[in-house]
Amino acid sequence: MTEPEKQAGRPGVEVWGGLECTINRVRERYFDQFEMTGHVRRPNDLELVAALGIKTVRYPVLWEKVSPVAPDREDWSFADDRLALMRHLAMRPIVGLIHHGSGPAWTGMMDPGFPDQLARHAAKVARRYPWIEAYTPVNEPLTTARFCGLYGHWHPHGRSDREFVRALLAQCRAIILCMRAIREVNPNAILVQTEDLGKTQSTPPLAYQAAFDNDRRWLSCDLLRGEVDRNHPLWGYLLGSGAREAELAEFQEAPCPPDILGFNYYLTSERYLDHNLDRYPAGFHGGNGRHAYADIEAVRSSETGISGPGGLLREAWERYRSPLAMTETHLGCTREDQVRWVREVWDAVNGLRDEGIPMRAMTFWSLFGACEWNSLVTREEGHYEPGAFDIRAPKPRPTALAALASQLAAGRTPEDPLSAAPGWWRRPERFLHSSTETPSRSPQKSDFRRSGQRPVLITGANGTLARALSRICQGRGIRHARLSRSQMDIADKASVERALIALRPWAVINAAGYVRVDQAETEPERCLRENAIGPAVLAEACARLKVRMLTFSSDLVFDGSSVRPYLESDPVSPLNIYGRSKAIAEEALRTVLPEALVIRTSAFFGPWDGHNFLAHCLASLAKGESVKAADNLTVSPTYVPDLANACLDLFLDGEKGVWHLANPGAVTWADLARRTAEYVGSPVSSIEAMPYQVLFPGAPRPLYSVLGSERGWILPPLERSLDRCLDELTSAMAMAGNIQALVD
């Protein structure tokens, strides 16, 4: 809070935190986010949250966890442990009792006893933890009712207005009974009621459907406030969908208005309905029985924009005139866009506060990330979205969002090199189609210059890795400059100095280097100049000018004597000149610029370069030719798009030192060739396996150079990335009819 705010008696916007804690049921299976993210096994997570300066946390005492098998068989051990720790850390919990759930297996929200049963759980929680003051008995009741009763995603998999209304009324009734039971123990307990902050826009023929959706979006709050009466626009709909007039009257007679209305906003929450089906792929087509239409995210339409969090929160204030909070702020995307999104929401919330609207807080949601929300938690496919911490490490690793949360909680103005640029939701390429009035175009370099964003400088302009990094940066809205050796010779101090001063980069990614492993044995001076001297010169300049640096090393720094994947701390012992040059560079950077990030990687494959091993295999197999491949070199191949994205994320998170990045998996080159042959239906006999010494007689190589990591596994498994790559390569070849389509 600033000093003028203190003097005026106006509270500042607080920074809250939240852990994704959904327990949703699909058929007979329960998806437990605390289990999936591992929080249940890490009590120290709360200490990490406290260290960010966050004092208020949305945290659950979920009914399904306490009484999973019977109402009188309870296990409070987890809640006792975590809430005691929160109290010790002087953290204020906002306790949730059900989070997108339908209750334990012995009941369900269609059970007439559901509200009373949940209220009994609430009373037990209040008596056990009388010091807790804030509750969210049911998270997002309207959203949960839609997913459970209307769309059939979650148990009980209803697909009708009648089931939707029953689920909604049961949850809202449960909220009222829960707060009544809690306040019998603690009269000062407050209700922080959360709901999705959505909105629907449409083409004119579908205005009636948009109007209905926009009335429905407030329905849970209207019910709790006792405002659903005969004059409500959905009164007839509710009665026609099975609601009884007497039960609706109960909400009017005994309302439970939230003390704080908490709204959760996602870009998917704002919808656009378009009757022009031919504009969209079939996957977006739907209808309401009266009209067929496409239902898309409003942000993807060039005909309309989004109201955004500021606009929709203002609508909520004008409707309810109650204190507000943004209770979930999260975007599953690249790291810089996660930061841009939080900054945009923070600015919107503070802007409303400056107008006099009582905005209480903005919440960093999914502090430890979330699992499987790309499928609305209906399948288990290993999809994970990091939050302020990335749990794909021996212990949760702070990301750029953690630094931002800490800065905002401390009242400091955040400074980062990328937040000034537009997020993907503000860039024209987001559109699914373009209108004549608003043509879609790719972002131009001038867009990022106008944003004031300093560039990332990428060396080795014409190499596979540099081109891939440039492509990924372009897609992620990161201003960058890709330099060739003629533009900057990294081994020439004067050349490096001129380029850095002229371009003023905030970071340098060194993708330049000598890559011909066998030829290095006969050109050791040239290899050492480009791979060892160059990175050292670049590091010295970056240290002097306070520019961050990322560079690449190789699995060939190892000798192959290990019987398990190599870790970052394993001693290096290269067998050849190329590996030695990389080891020398690593040592130089440890001395000159210890803050540098060094990525060891291995055996590139990718969809954008016709000269990599997979493309060579496909081209040969397409011609009916055999493929020669080494069967005595075991490696961990690395999918270049995965590598480029992960490097940028780690860099933005402020990571330093040596990291191993490779797709988890160990194969020989012959195995990789056989897998490719199987994919395209060629006979495996087309693969001629032989010792590497026959194919590469120049340099000795480690027979085993598989990379593992003690710092974190952030790339997807090899099989998954291999399939993605082969899909792209074969599609490109089929469209163009030849391998040339793979070459940029």
Buried (B, 14 or more C-beta within 10 A) or exposed (E): EEEEEEEEEBBBBBBBBBBBBBBBBBEEEBBBBBBBBBBBEBEEBBEBBBEBBBBBBBBBBBBBBBBBEEBEEBEBEBBEEBBEBBBEBEBBBBBBBBBBBBBBBEBBBBBEEBBEBBBBBBBBBBEBBEEBBBBBBBBBBBBBBBBBBBBBBBBBBBEEBBBBBBBBBBBBBBBBBBBBBBBEBBEEBBBBBBBBBBBBBBBEEBEEBBEBBBBBBBBBBBBBBBBBEEEBBBBEBBBEBBBEEEEBEBBBEEBBBBBBBBBBBBBBBBBBBBBEBEBBEEEBEEBEEEBEBBBBBBBBBBBBBBBBBBBBBBBBBEBBEBBBBBBBBBBBBBBBBBBBBBBBBBEBBBBBBEEEBBBBBBBBBBBBBBBBBBEBBBEEEEBBBBBBBBBBBEEBBBBBBBBBBBBBBEEEEBEBBBBBBBBBBBBBEBBBBBEEEBEBEEBEEEBBEEBEBBBBBBBBBEBBBBBBBBBBBBBBBBBBBBBBBEBBBBBBEEBBBEBBEEBEBBBBBBBBBBBBBBBBBEBBEBBBBBBBBBBBBBBBBBBEBEBBBBBBBBBBBBBBEBEEBBBBEBEBBBBBBBBBBBBBBBEBBBEBBEBBBBBBBBBBBBBBBBEBBBBBBBBBBBEEEBBBBBBBBBBBBBBBBBBBBBBBBBBBBBBBBBBBBBBBBBBBBBBBBBBBBEBBEBEEEBBBBBEBEEBBEBBBBBBBBBBBBEBBBBBBEBEBBBEBBBEBBBEBBEEEEEBEBBEE
